[in-house]
Amino acid sequence: MPEVPPNSGFEAEVQRPLATVVIGGVVSSTVLTLLVLPVLYTLFGAPIPRPTESS
């Protein structure tokens, strides 16, 4: 079985910034989906119909 060289050199220099951008995108999209969008929908979405009291 051939040995795998450690991540050093040109490939590591290229992939490290790319990995940072990918992780940042995943984190920011998760925050937007789970926190920001529900708040915006609550503020600007259609009002919830409330039952009226009839006597």
C-alpha positions in Angstrom: 0.0 0.0 0.0 1.6 3.3 -1.0 2.1 6.0 1.6 0.1 9.2 1.4 2.2 12.3 1.6 1.1 15.0 4.1 -0.8 18.0 2.9 2.0 20.4 2.1 3.1 22.1 -1.0 1.1 23.7 -3.8 -2.1 21.6 -3.4 -2.5 22.5 0.2 -2.0 26.2 -0.6 -4.8 26.0 -3.1 -7.3 23.9 -1.1 -7.0 25.6 2.3 -8.7 28.9 1.1 -11.2 26.9 -0.9 -12.1 24.9 2.2 -12.5 28.1 4.2 -14.9 29.5 1.6 -17.0 26.3 1.5 -17.3 26.1 5.3 -18.2 29.7 5.5 -20.9 29.2 2.9 -22.4 26.2 4.7 -22.4 28.1 8.1 -24.0 31.2 6.6 -26.6 29.4 4.7 -27.5 27.4 7.8 -27.9 30.5 9.9 -30.0 32.2 7.3 -32.3 29.2 6.9 -32.8 28.4 10.6 -32.8 31.9 12.1 -33.2 34.8 9.7 -35.9 33.4 7.3 -38.3 32.3 10.0 -38.1 35.8 11.6 -38.6 37.6 8.3 -41.6 35.3 7.6 -43.1 36.1 11.0 -42.7 39.8 10.5 -43.8 40.1 6.9 -45.8 36.9 6.2 -49.5 36.5 5.9 -51.4 37.2 9.2 -52.7 34.2 11.0 -56.5 34.1 10.9 -57.9 34.3 14.4 -61.3 32.8 15.4 -63.9 35.4 16.1 -66.2 35.3 19.1 -69.8 35.1 18.2 -72.5 35.4 20.8 
